């Protein structure tokens, strides 16, 4: 299994970006990176997870995870893929109702490679920037935990903290107004924002804007620089994503 927490030092050579739930829409991600002149030699890209399912190019997840500048935490869809190997009911639920039908066309040897890569994904990432520390987690942080308490719980194998990190929607639904103490900013995905725009609750940003949804539903992939999370603003909405 992976280390539950991965930490990244300051990137003194280039820019750091974070991307919302990709869900197989790697064509959108390529266009977004091209629009911001992403430089693989110096820039880094962080992902809130859910690389797979629903969109058209889930099979590309493995090649993206192999890139040294691409860093992702585990999402609930990667978690479903892993759970499906131990529970046939979970497999049927994933494939039939959660966008996992692409998996049926993947040969057994390749499946093992995907699963091995997904097992290596951390639950949380902490990134040092020139303006403060940023945490990245797929869904949420337990309401009564500080950032450090949360990391300690993950590293101790606390299943409740892990489940919240991968599955919870309480904060995204506005039911947890308090900030996460002990960290400057936190970025999450998992819950598609109802108006397809980034939302902020205290110091937690939610950047899943429905990449896999049809154009008529306003879905798109959000890509922002980590520095942009430190821009002042008095609204829950911090504006349009970069690169689209």
Phi and psi in degrees as GROMACS dihedral restraints (atoms count N, CA, C in turn):
[ dihedral_restraints ]
;  ai    aj    ak    al  type     phi  dphi    fc
    3     4     5     6     1   -77.9    20    10
    4     5     6     7     1   166.2    20    10
    6     7     8     9     1   -69.1    20    10
    7     8     9    10     1   137.0    20    10
    9    10    11    12     1   -70.3    20    10
   10    11    12    13     1   -22.9    20    10
   12    13    14    15     1  -127.6    20    10
   13    14    15    16     1   133.4    20    10
   15    16    17    18     1  -124.8    20    10
   16    17    18    19     1   136.9    20    10
   18    19    20    21     1  -117.1    20    10
   19    20    21    22     1   142.8    20    10
   21    22    23    24     1  -127.4    20    10
   22    23    24    25     1   131.4    20    10
   24    25    26    27     1   -73.6    20    10
   25    26    27    28     1   170.4    20    10
   27    28    29    30     1   -56.2    20    10
   28    29    30    31     1   134.6    20    10
   30    31    32    33     1   -89.7    20    10
   31    32    33    34     1    98.2    20    10
   33    34    35    36     1   -85.7    20    10
   34    35    36    37     1    -4.3    20    10
   36    37    38    39     1  -105.8    20    10
   37    38    39    40     1   -21.8    20    10
   39    40    41    42     1  -156.5    20    10
   40    41    42    43     1  -155.8    20    10
   42    43    44    45     1  -104.9    20    10
   43    44    45    46     1   155.9    20    10
   45    46    47    48     1  -115.7    20    10
   46    47    48    49     1   134.3    20    10
   48    49    50    51     1  -121.6    20    10
   49    50    51    52     1   156.5    20    10
   51    52    53    54     1  -130.3    20    10
   52    53    54    55     1   140.3    20    10
   54    55    56    57     1  -120.1    20    10
   55    56    57    58     1   144.4    20    10
   57    58    59    60     1   -73.0    20    10
   58    59    60    61     1  -174.4    20    10
   60    61    62    63     1   -55.7    20    10
   61    62    63    64     1   121.6    20    10
   63    64    65    66     1   -84.8    20    10
   64    65    66    67     1   -40.9    20    10
   66    67    68    69     1    47.6    20    10
   67    68    69    70     1    49.9    20    10
   69    70    71    72     1    76.1    20    10
   70    71    72    73     1     3.8    20    10
   72    73    74    75     1   -93.3    20    10
   73    74    75    76     1    56.2    20    10
   75    76    77    78     1   -71.8    20    10
   76    77    78    79     1   -19.0    20    10
   78    79    80    81     1   -65.6    20    10
   79    80    81    82     1   -41.9    20    10
   81    82    83    84     1   -62.8    20    10
   82    83    84    85     1   -39.6    20    10
   84    85    86    87     1   -64.6    20    10
   85    86    87    88     1   -41.4    20    10
   87    88    89    90     1   -60.0    20    10
   88    89    90    91     1   -43.8    20    10
   90    91    92    93     1   -64.2    20    10
   91    92    93    94     1   -41.4    20    10
   93    94    95    96     1   -64.6    20    10
   94    95    96    97     1   -42.1    20    10
   96    97    98    99     1   -67.1    20    10
   97    98    99   100     1   -37.9    20    10
   99   100   101   102     1   -63.3    20    10
  100   101   102   103     1   -37.6    20    10
  102   103   104   105     1   -67.1    20    10
  103   104   105   106     1   -25.9    20    10
  105   106   107   108     1  -103.6    20    10
  106   107   108   109     1    11.7    20    10
  108   109   110   111     1    53.0    20    10
  109   110   111   112     1    48.8    20    10
  111   112   113   114     1   -57.6    20    10
  112   113   114   115     1   130.3    20    10
  114   115   116   117     1  -110.8    20    10
  115   116   117   118     1   106.0    20    10
  117   118   119   120     1   -63.3    20    10
  118   119   120   121     1   -22.4    20    10
  120   121   122   123     1   -73.9    20    10
  121   122   123   124     1   -24.8    20    10
  123   124   125   126     1  -129.8    20    10
  124   125   126   127     1   -27.5    20    10
  126   127   128   129     1   -87.5    20    10
  127   128   129   130     1   161.2    20    10
  129   130   131   132     1  -128.1    20    10
  130   131   132   133     1   149.9    20    10
  132   133   134   135     1  -125.2    20    10
  133   134   135   136     1   124.5    20    10
  135   136   137   138     1  -108.4    20    10
  136   137   138   139     1   143.9    20    10
  138   139   140   141     1  -123.8    20    10
  139   140   141   142     1   140.1    20    10
  141   142   143   144     1   -79.7    20    10
  142   143   144   145     1     4.4    20    10
  144   145   146   147     1    96.2    20    10
  145   146   147   148     1  -173.9    20    10
  147   148   149   150     1    57.5    20    10
  148   149   150   151     1    61.7    20    10
  150   151   152   153     1   -75.4    20    10
  151   152   153   154     1   -24.7    20    10
  153   154   155   156     1  -115.1    20    10
  154   155   156   157     1   169.6    20    10
  156   157   158   159     1    79.3    20    10
  157   158   159   160     1   152.0    20    10
  159   160   161   162     1    74.7    20    10
  160   161   162   163     1   -48.2    20    10
  162   163   164   165     1   -84.6    20    10
  163   164   165   166     1   179.7    20    10
  165   166   167   168     1   -86.5    20    10
  166   167   168   169     1   -10.0    20    10
  168   169   170   171     1  -129.1    20    10
  169   170   171   172     1    41.7    20    10
  171   172   173   174     1   -58.8    20    10
  172   173   174   175     1   -31.5    20    10
  174   175   176   177     1   -64.2    20    10
  175   176   177   178     1   -15.8    20    10
  177   178   179   180     1   -79.3    20    10
  178   179   180   181     1    -7.8    20    10
  180   181   182   183     1   -55.9    20    10
  181   182   183   184     1   -39.3    20    10
  183   184   185   186     1   -63.5    20    10
  184   185   186   187     1   -41.7    20    10
  186   187   188   189     1   -70.1    20    10
  187   188   189   190     1   -32.6    20    10
  189   190   191   192     1   -68.3    20    10
  190   191   192   193     1   -40.9    20    10
  192   193   194   195     1   -65.9    20    10
  193   194   195   196     1   -20.1    20    10
  195   196   197   198     1   -80.9    20    10
  196   197   198   199     1   -12.8    20    10
  198   199   200   201     1   -73.9    20    10
  199   200   201   202     1   132.6    20    10
  201   202   203   204     1   -68.7    20    10
  202   203   204   205     1   -15.8    20    10
  204   205   206   207     1   -99.3    20    10
  205   206   207   208     1     0.7    20    10
  207   208   209   210     1  -109.0    20    10
  208   209   210   211     1   125.2    20    10
  210   211   212   213     1  -133.2    20    10
  211   212   213   214     1   123.6    20    10
  213   214   215   216     1  -126.3    20    10
  214   215   216   217     1   149.5    20    10
  216   217   218   219     1   -98.9    20    10
  217   218   219   220     1   166.1    20    10
  219   220   221   222     1   -76.2    20    10
  220   221   222   223     1   135.3    20    10
  222   223   224   225     1  -105.2    20    10
  223   224   225   226     1   172.9    20    10
  225   226   227   228     1   -66.1    20    10
  226   227   228   229     1   -23.8    20    10
  228   229   230   231     1   -75.9    20    10
  229   230   231   232     1   -37.5    20    10
  231   232   233   234     1   -64.4    20    10
  232   233   234   235     1   -38.8    20    10
  234   235   236   237     1   -62.8    20    10
  235   236   237   238     1   -39.1    20    10
  237   238   239   240     1   -64.3    20    10
  238   239   240   241     1   -39.7    20    10
  240   241   242   243     1   -60.5    20    10
  241   242   243   244     1   -43.5    20    10
  243   244   245   246     1   -67.3    20    10
  244   245   246   247     1   -43.3    20    10
  246   247   248   249     1   -65.9    20    10
  247   248   249   250     1   -31.0    20    10
  249   250   251   252     1   -64.5    20    10
  250   251   252   253     1   -20.2    20    10
  252   253   254   255     1   -78.0    20    10
  253   254   255   256     1   -13.8    20    10
  255   256   257   258     1  -111.0    20    10
  256   257   258   259     1   -10.7    20    10
  258   259   260   261     1  -146.4    20    10
  259   260   261   262     1   111.4    20    10
  261   262   263   264     1   -62.1    20    10
  262   263   264   265     1   -33.3    20    10
  264   265   266   267     1   -64.7    20    10
  265   266   267   268     1   -38.9    20    10
  267   268   269   270     1   -65.2    20    10
  268   269   270   271     1   -38.1    20    10
  270   271   272   273     1   -61.7    20    10
  271   272   273   274     1   -47.6    20    10
  273   274   275   276     1   -63.0    20    10
  274   275   276   277     1   -42.5    20    10
  276   277   278   279     1   -62.7    20    10
  277   278   279   280     1   -41.3    20    10
  279   280   281   282     1   -65.2    20    10
  280   281   282   283     1   -50.4    20    10
  282   283   284   285     1   -69.7    20    10
  283   284   285   286     1   -42.3    20    10
  285   286   287   288     1   -81.9    20    10
  286   287   288   289     1   -32.4    20    10
  288   289   290   291     1  -122.4    20    10
  289   290   291   292     1    -8.9    20    10
  291   292   293   294     1  -128.5    20    10
  292   293   294   295     1    23.5    20    10
  294   295   296   297     1    84.2    20    10
  295   296   297   298     1    12.4    20    10
  297   298   299   300     1   -89.0    20    10
  298   299   300   301     1    15.6    20    10
  300   301   302   303     1   -64.8    20    10
  301   302   303   304     1   -24.4    20    10
  303   304   305   306     1   -58.1    20    10
  304   305   306   307     1   -28.8    20    10
  306   307   308   309     1   -62.4    20    10
  307   308   309   310     1   -28.4    20    10
  309   310   311   312     1   -65.4    20    10
  310   311   312   313     1   -23.6    20    10
  312   313   314   315     1   -94.5    20    10
  313   314   315   316     1     1.6    20    10
  315   316   317   318     1   -91.8    20    10
  316   317   318   319     1   129.1    20    10
  318   319   320   321     1   -71.7    20    10
  319   320   321   322     1   162.7    20    10
  321   322   323   324     1   -63.1    20    10
  322   323   324   325     1   -37.9    20    10
  324   325   326   327     1   -64.9    20    10
  325   326   327   328     1   -42.4    20    10
  327   328   329   330     1   -67.6    20    10
  328   329   330   331     1   -36.9    20    10
  330   331   332   333     1   -56.2    20    10
  331   332   333   334     1   -42.7    20    10
  333   334   335   336     1   -61.3    20    10
  334   335   336   337     1   -34.0    20    10
  336   337   338   339     1   -70.0    20    10
  337   338   339   340     1   -42.3    20    10
  339   340   341   342     1   -61.7    20    10
  340   341   342   343     1   -47.8    20    10
  342   343   344   345     1   -63.6    20    10
  343   344   345   346     1   -39.0    20    10
  345   346   347   348     1   -63.1    20    10
  346   347   348   349     1   -40.5    20    10
  348   349   350   351     1   -66.6    20    10
  349   350   351   352     1   -41.8    20    10
  351   352   353   354     1   -65.0    20    10
  352   353   354   355     1   -35.2    20    10
  354   355   356   357     1   -65.1    20    10
  355   356   357   358     1   -24.0    20    10
  357   358   359   360     1   -83.3    20    10
  358   359   360   361     1    -8.4    20    10
  360   361   362   363     1   -74.1    20    10
  361   362   363   364     1   134.2    20    10
  363   364   365   366     1   -74.8    20    10
  364   365   366   367     1   163.6    20    10
  366   367   368   369     1   -82.5    20    10
  367   368   369   370     1   -34.3    20    10
  369   370   371   372     1  -138.3    20    10
  370   371   372   373     1   147.4    20    10
  372   373   374   375     1  -124.4    20    10
  373   374   375   376     1   144.4    20    10
  375   376   377   378     1  -124.8    20    10
  376   377   378   379     1   126.5    20    10
  378   379   380   381     1  -122.7    20    10
  379   380   381   382     1   128.3    20    10
  381   382   383   384     1   -84.7    20    10
  382   383   384   385     1   131.3    20    10
  384   385   386   387     1  -124.9    20    10
  385   386   387   388     1   172.9    20    10
  387   388   389   390     1   -68.8    20    10
  388   389   390   391     1   -11.8    20    10
  390   391   392   393     1  -117.7    20    10
  391   392   393   394     1    -1.7    20    10
  393   394   395   396     1   149.8    20    10
  394   395   396   397     1   179.6    20    10
  396   397   398   399     1   -95.2    20    10
  397   398   399   400     1   140.1    20    10
  399   400   401   402     1  -123.1    20    10
  400   401   402   403     1   131.2    20    10
  402   403   404   405     1  -100.0    20    10
  403   404   405   406     1   145.4    20    10
  405   406   407   408     1  -127.8    20    10
  406   407   408   409     1   127.3    20    10
  408   409   410   411     1  -147.9    20    10
  409   410   411   412     1   152.3    20    10
  411   412   413   414     1   -64.3    20    10
  412   413   414   415     1   -52.5    20    10
  414   415   416   417     1  -116.6    20    10
  415   416   417   418     1   -49.9    20    10
  417   418   419   420     1  -172.7    20    10
  418   419   420   421     1   169.8    20    10
  420   421   422   423     1  -121.8    20    10
  421   422   423   424     1   137.4    20    10
  423   424   425   426     1   -52.0    20    10
  424   425   426   427     1   138.7    20    10
  426   427   428   429     1   -55.8    20    10
  427   428   429   430     1   -40.3    20    10
  429   430   431   432     1   -99.9    20    10
  430   431   432   433     1    14.7    20    10
  432   433   434   435     1  -105.7    20    10
  433   434   435   436     1   139.9    20    10
  435   436   437   438     1   -75.7    20    10
  436   437   438   439     1   168.8    20    10
  438   439   440   441     1   -59.2    20    10
  439   440   441   442     1   -45.2    20    10
  441   442   443   444     1   -67.4    20    10
  442   443   444   445     1   -39.2    20    10
  444   445   446   447     1   -61.2    20    10
  445   446   447   448     1   -40.6    20    10
  447   448   449   450     1   -61.0    20    10
  448   449   450   451     1   -48.2    20    10
  450   451   452   453     1   -62.6    20    10
  451   452   453   454     1   -42.1    20    10
  453   454   455   456     1   -60.6    20    10
  454   455   456   457     1   -41.1    20    10
  456   457   458   459     1   -64.1    20    10
  457   458   459   460     1   -43.1    20    10
  459   460   461   462     1   -60.9    20    10
  460   461   462   463     1   -45.5    20    10
  462   463   464   465     1   -68.7    20    10
  463   464   465   466     1   -21.8    20    10
  465   466   467   468     1   -88.5    20    10
  466   467   468   469     1    -0.5    20    10
  468   469   470   471     1    83.1    20    10
  469   470   471   472     1    24.8    20    10
  471   472   473   474     1   -68.6    20    10
  472   473   474   475     1   111.4    20    10
  474   475   476   477     1   -70.5    20    10
  475   476   477   478     1   -30.1    20    10
  477   478   479   480     1   -65.7    20    10
  478   479   480   481     1   -44.0    20    10
  480   481   482   483     1   -63.2    20    10
  481   482   483   484     1   -40.3    20    10
  483   484   485   486     1   -64.9    20    10
  484   485   486   487     1   -44.2    20    10
  486   487   488   489     1   -61.5    20    10
  487   488   489   490     1   -42.9    20    10
  489   490   491   492     1   -61.2    20    10
  490   491   492   493     1   -43.6    20    10
  492   493   494   495     1   -62.2    20    10
  493   494   495   496     1   -31.0    20    10
  495   496   497   498     1   -99.6    20    10
  496   497   498   499     1   -27.8    20    10
  498   499   500   501     1  -122.9    20    10
  499   500   501   502     1   -22.4    20    10
  501   502   503   504     1   -68.7    20    10
  502   503   504   505     1   146.6    20    10
  504   505   506   507     1  -122.8    20    10
  505   506   507   508     1     7.9    20    10
  507   508   509   510     1   -59.5    20    10
  508   509   510   511     1   -47.6    20    10
  510   511   512   513     1   -70.7    20    10
  511   512   513   514     1   -39.7    20    10
  513   514   515   516     1   -64.4    20    10
  514   515   516   517     1   -29.1    20    10
  516   517   518   519     1   -84.8    20    10
  517   518   519   520     1     3.4    20    10
  519   520   521   522     1    84.0    20    10
  520   521   522   523     1    11.4    20    10
  522   523   524   525     1   -87.9    20    10
  523   524   525   526     1    -7.0    20    10
  525   526   527   528     1  -128.0    20    10
  526   527   528   529     1    92.4    20    10
  528   529   530   531     1   -80.5    20    10
  529   530   531   532     1   -15.1    20    10
  531   532   533   534     1   -74.1    20    10
  532   533   534   535     1   149.3    20    10
  534   535   536   537     1   -72.9    20    10
  535   536   537   538     1   165.9    20    10
  537   538   539   540     1   -89.7    20    10
  538   539   540   541     1   114.5    20    10
  540   541   542   543     1   -78.8    20    10
  541   542   543   544     1   150.5    20    10
  543   544   545   546     1    89.4    20    10
  544   545   546   547     1     7.6    20    10
  546   547   548   549     1  -149.0    20    10
  547   548   549   550     1   145.8    20    10
  549   550   551   552     1   -74.7    20    10
  550   551   552   553     1   -45.6    20    10
  552   553   554   555     1  -142.0    20    10
  553   554   555   556     1   150.2    20    10
  555   556   557   558     1  -129.7    20    10
  556   557   558   559     1   140.8    20    10
  558   559   560   561     1  -120.7    20    10
  559   560   561   562     1   131.1    20    10
  561   562   563   564     1  -131.3    20    10
  562   563   564   565     1   163.3    20    10
  564   565   566   567     1  -123.7    20    10
  565   566   567   568     1  -128.0    20    10
  567   568   569   570     1    74.9    20    10
  568   569   570   571     1   -51.5    20    10
  570   571   572   573     1  -103.3    20    10
  571   572   573   574     1   117.0    20    10
  573   574   575   576     1   -67.6    20    10
  574   575   576   577     1   124.4    20    10
  576   577   578   579     1   -67.6    20    10
  577   578   579   580     1   135.0    20    10
  579   580   581   582     1   -61.8    20    10
  580   581   582   583     1   -28.0    20    10
  582   583   584   585     1  -103.5    20    10
  583   584   585   586     1    12.5    20    10
  585   586   587   588     1    59.4    20    10
  586   587   588   589     1    34.5    20    10
  588   589   590   591     1  -130.6    20    10
  589   590   591   592     1   153.0    20    10
  591   592   593   594     1   -60.1    20    10
  592   593   594   595     1   139.5    20    10
  594   595   596   597     1  -126.3    20    10
  595   596   597   598     1   148.7    20    10
  597   598   599   600     1  -123.5    20    10
  598   599   600   601     1   132.0    20    10
  600   601   602   603     1  -120.0    20    10
  601   602   603   604     1   110.6    20    10
  603   604   605   606     1    56.4    20    10
  604   605   606   607     1  -119.2    20    10
  606   607   608   609     1  -105.4    20    10
  607   608   609   610     1    24.1    20    10
  609   610   611   612     1  -116.4    20    10
  610   611   612   613     1   124.1    20    10
  612   613   614   615     1  -103.0    20    10
  613   614   615   616     1   135.7    20    10
  615   616   617   618     1  -113.5    20    10
  616   617   618   619     1   120.7    20    10
  618   619   620   621     1  -122.9    20    10
  619   620   621   622     1    17.4    20    10
  621   622   623   624     1   -84.4    20    10
  622   623   624   625     1   113.3    20    10
  624   625   626   627     1  -118.1    20    10
  625   626   627   628     1    25.2    20    10
  627   628   629   630     1    73.0    20    10
  628   629   630   631     1    56.8    20    10
  630   631   632   633     1   -57.0    20    10
  631   632   633   634     1   -34.9    20    10
  633   634   635   636     1   -84.1    20    10
  634   635   636   637     1    -8.5    20    10
  636   637   638   639     1   -72.3    20    10
  637   638   639   640     1   154.1    20    10
  639   640   641   642     1   -64.8    20    10
  640   641   642   643     1   153.4    20    10
  642   643   644   645     1   -54.2    20    10
  643   644   645   646     1   -35.0    20    10
  645   646   647   648     1   -63.8    20    10
  646   647   648   649     1   -22.4    20    10
  648   649   650   651     1   -93.4    20    10
  649   650   651   652     1     1.6    20    10
  651   652   653   654     1    77.4    20    10
  652   653   654   655     1    11.9    20    10
  654   655   656   657     1   -70.7    20    10
  655   656   657   658     1   145.9    20    10
  657   658   659   660     1  -163.2    20    10
  658   659   660   661     1   164.7    20    10
  660   661   662   663     1   -91.4    20    10
  661   662   663   664     1   131.9    20    10
  663   664   665   666     1   -99.8    20    10
  664   665   666   667     1   130.9    20    10
  666   667   668   669     1  -131.3    20    10
  667   668   669   670     1   124.3    20    10
  669   670   671   672     1  -134.8    20    10
  670   671   672   673     1   155.7    20    10
  672   673   674   675     1   -78.5    20    10
  673   674   675   676     1   149.7    20    10
  675   676   677   678     1   -64.0    20    10
  676   677   678   679     1   -33.8    20    10
  678   679   680   681     1   -60.4    20    10
  679   680   681   682     1   -32.8    20    10
  681   682   683   684     1   -65.3    20    10
  682   683   684   685     1   -20.4    20    10
  684   685   686   687     1   -71.6    20    10
  685   686   687   688     1   -10.8    20    10
  687   688   689   690     1   -98.8    20    10
  688   689   690   691     1     2.3    20    10
  690   691   692   693     1   -70.0    20    10
  691   692   693   694     1   140.0    20    10
  693   694   695   696     1   -70.4    20    10
  694   695   696   697     1   149.9    20    10
  696   697   698   699     1  -173.3    20    10
  697   698   699   700     1   145.4    20    10
  699   700   701   702     1  -106.8    20    10
  700   701   702   703     1    12.4    20    10
  702   703   704   705     1  -116.0    20    10
  703   704   705   706     1   155.0    20    10
  705   706   707   708     1   -66.0    20    10
  706   707   708   709     1   -23.4    20    10
  708   709   710   711     1   -96.5    20    10
  709   710   711   712     1   119.6    20    10
  711   712   713   714     1  -100.5    20    10
  712   713   714   715     1    16.1    20    10
  714   715   716   717     1   108.6    20    10
  715   716   717   718     1  -179.7    20    10
  717   718   719   720     1   -70.8    20    10
  718   719   720   721     1   149.0    20    10
  720   721   722   723     1   -68.5    20    10
  721   722   723   724     1   158.0    20    10
  723   724   725   726     1   -82.7    20    10
  724   725   726   727     1   153.7    20    10
  726   727   728   729     1    84.5    20    10
  727   728   729   730     1     6.4    20    10
